[in-house]
Amino acid sequence: CKRKQETEMIIQAEVHIRAPLPVVWRVFSHLEDWKDWNTACNSCRLVEGDELAADACLAFVVKPIVFPVKVQPRVVSCEPGREVVWEGERFGIRAVHTWRFQEKSGGVVLESMETFKGPLLVLGRLVGVPKRLHRLTVRMLDQIKQHSEACSATPQPEATPARPRG
């Protein structure tokens, strides 16, 4: 009997963020600002489209092993503040990344789930890629949490009417 090699891998994690949903969504969806707080993904930018929306294409660099890997996923669905799904393929591995935002317990639960399929996953498992990808996902979620909570705690400037001197 031959055992079929697994050709699917799922990386899943979530974080509870004590910030309002609009703040968490703004932190997540403004890709051009990721460079200010995100160390899990580098050089993130839109390469097609004006914002994070369905059919937009983004590019970023991750380093799950020794060498950096540039990925260019396409957003297949985007419901602002609820769910974003992007997918792409690199080195014969197809990836689908789903982000879910749920208002819960005075904040937001942000869930990340990545599904990878392809024959090279067997090799990836041998060199510890699943554990490394999980660490990158947890780091990114923690950084979204930290940045969202910091933005939420910072008072927003309000327009104040000028007072007459006298």
RAHUKA-V528722 format. One record per residue. N is the residue number from 1. RES is the residue in one small letter. PSI is psi in radians with two decimals (NA if undefined). D_CENTER is the distance of its C-alpha to the mean C-alpha in Angstrom with 1 decimal. Layout:
N/RES/PSI/D_CENTER  N/RES/PSI/D_CENTER
This chain:
1/c/2.24/40.8  2/k/2.41/37.7  3/r/2.29/34.3  4/k/2.28/31.6  5/q/2.42/28.7  6/e/2.30/25.3  7/t/0.40/23.2  8/e/2.50/20.1  9/m/2.39/17.5  10/i/2.24/15.0  11/i/2.09/12.4  12/q/2.44/11.7  13/a/2.81/11.1  14/e/2.84/11.0  15/v/2.54/12.0  16/h/2.18/14.5  17/i/2.19/14.2  18/r/1.29/17.6  19/a/2.69/17.0  20/p/2.61/17.7  21/l/-0.76/15.3  22/p/-0.60/16.0  23/v/-0.81/15.0  24/v/-0.76/11.6  25/w/-0.73/11.0  26/r/-0.78/12.4  27/v/-0.81/10.3  28/f/-0.79/7.0  29/s/-0.29/9.0  30/h/1.40/11.1  31/l/-0.57/9.6  32/e/-0.31/13.0  33/d/-0.09/12.7  34/w/-0.55/9.7  35/k/-0.42/12.8  36/d/-0.36/14.3  37/w/-0.28/12.2  38/n/1.99/9.5  39/t/-0.05/11.4  40/a/-0.57/9.1  41/c/2.31/8.6  42/n/2.75/11.7  43/s/0.68/13.4  44/c/2.34/10.5  45/r/2.77/12.5  46/l/2.35/13.6  47/v/-0.29/16.5  48/e/2.31/17.6  49/g/2.85/17.6  50/d/-0.24/17.8  51/e/2.99/14.7  52/l/1.81/11.6  53/a/2.88/13.9  54/a/2.39/15.3  55/d/-0.02/16.6  56/a/2.70/14.8  57/c/2.33/13.9  58/l/2.87/11.5  59/a/2.48/12.1  60/f/2.94/10.7  61/v/2.29/12.3  62/v/2.78/11.5  63/k/1.32/14.5  64/p/-0.38/14.7  65/i/-2.70/18.5  66/v/-0.73/21.0  67/f/2.56/20.2  68/p/2.59/17.1  69/v/2.13/15.7  70/k/2.25/14.8  71/v/2.64/12.9  72/q/1.32/13.3  73/p/2.75/11.7  74/r/2.39/13.2  75/v/2.08/11.9  76/v/-0.43/14.5  77/s/2.57/14.1  78/c/1.99/12.9  79/e/1.71/14.5  80/p/2.24/13.6  81/g/0.01/13.1  82/r/-0.97/13.3  83/e/2.47/11.1  84/v/2.35/9.1  85/v/2.19/9.9  86/w/2.73/9.8  87/e/2.75/12.1  88/g/3.12/14.1  89/e/2.43/16.7  90/r/2.34/17.6  91/f/0.62/20.8  92/g/0.17/21.7  93/i/2.18/18.6  94/r/2.30/16.9  95/a/2.45/13.3  96/v/2.15/11.8  97/h/2.12/8.2  98/t/2.25/8.6  99/w/2.21/6.8  100/r/2.34/10.0  101/f/2.16/11.3  102/q/2.21/14.9  103/e/2.22/17.4  104/k/2.43/19.3  105/s/0.92/21.7  106/g/0.46/21.5  107/g/-2.56/17.8  108/v/2.34/14.6  109/v/2.12/13.3  110/l/2.12/9.6  111/e/2.40/9.3  112/s/2.25/7.1  113/m/2.11/9.6  114/e/2.29/10.0  115/t/2.20/13.6  116/f/2.43/15.4  117/k/2.45/19.0  118/g/2.72/21.6  119/p/-0.44/24.7  120/l/-0.12/23.2  121/l/-0.52/21.2  122/v/-0.82/24.5  123/l/-0.73/24.7  124/g/-0.71/21.1  125/r/-0.66/22.1  126/l/-0.56/25.2  127/v/0.21/23.4  128/g/0.38/21.0  129/v/-0.75/17.7  130/p/-0.78/16.5  131/k/-0.71/17.0  132/r/-0.72/15.4  133/l/-0.67/12.2  134/h/-0.73/12.3  135/r/-0.73/12.9  136/l/-0.73/10.0  137/t/-0.81/7.7  138/v/-0.72/10.1  139/r/-0.78/10.2  140/m/-0.77/6.7  141/l/-0.76/7.3  142/d/-0.67/10.8  143/q/-0.61/10.1  144/i/-0.75/8.4  145/k/-0.91/11.5  146/q/-0.80/13.9  147/h/-0.71/13.2  148/s/-0.77/13.3  149/e/-0.64/16.4  150/a/-0.74/18.0  151/c/-0.64/17.7  152/s/-0.57/19.1  153/a/-0.36/21.9  154/t/2.10/22.9  155/p/2.39/25.6  156/q/2.38/25.2  157/p/2.38/28.3  158/e/2.60/30.7  159/a/2.20/33.4  160/t/2.37/36.7  161/p/2.54/40.0  162/a/2.40/42.3  163/r/2.41/45.2  164/p/2.45/48.7  165/r/2.55/50.3  166/g/NA/53.7
